[in-house]
Amino acid sequence: MDRYRIEFKCNKVPKPNTGLEGFDAEKNYVGRAFNGLYEVSSSWGSGKQTKLINKTIFEEYFEVIKKS
């Protein structure tokens, strides 16, 4: 299974109906990518629920800056 910790940038604020609240444009965030899915949170590690999204939705709002 491909499993990566990623750093990603929000390119545009997600629409309210996507369930991706709390993201600000031009800000960097941390998450994970595996098996073509992305696990994202606007406050990674805080205990806030994460959201699992597919590549199409991810690329509409975000871009990967770094994989580790």
N, C-alpha and C positions, 0 to 999 in steps of 0.2 A: 504494500500500500504506500503510495506517495504521500508523505506527511511533512509539511513544511511550516515553520513559523514564518510569518511574513510581516513586513512593514508595508503599509499601503497608504496612498494619498486619496483623499476625497476630492474629486474634480468638480462635482456639483452636488448640491444638497438633494438627497433622495426625496421622492414624492411621499406625502403622508400615508398613502394607502399601501406602501411597501413594507411597513413595519420596521423601517430602518431609522428610528428617531435618534436624535442627539448628534448626528454627524454634521460637521461644519466644512464648507468648501475651503480648499487649500490647506487643510490640516492633516497631519500624519497620524496613523493609528496602527495598532498591532492586532494580528489575528492568526489564523491557520488556514492552510489550503491542503486538501487531500482528495484524491479520486475525482477531480474535476469540480469539487465543491469548495466553497469558501465559508469559514466560520468567522463572523465579524461581530464586533461590539464597539460602541462608542467609548466605552470605559473598561477595557480589557483588564481582568484580574481583580476587579472591584466586587465581584459577586453578582454583578448585573447580568441578566440573561443574555446569552449570545444568540445570533441569528445565523442559520445555515442557508446560504443562497447559491444559486447556480452561476456558472461563468458568465452567461449573458447578462444577468442582472448586475453582477459584480462589475463587469466592464462598462456598463452604462453609467455608473456613478464613481467608480474607483479605479486606481491603477496600482499594480504592485511596484514597489520601489526596491525591495530587498527580500530575498529568500534566505533562510538559514536552516 
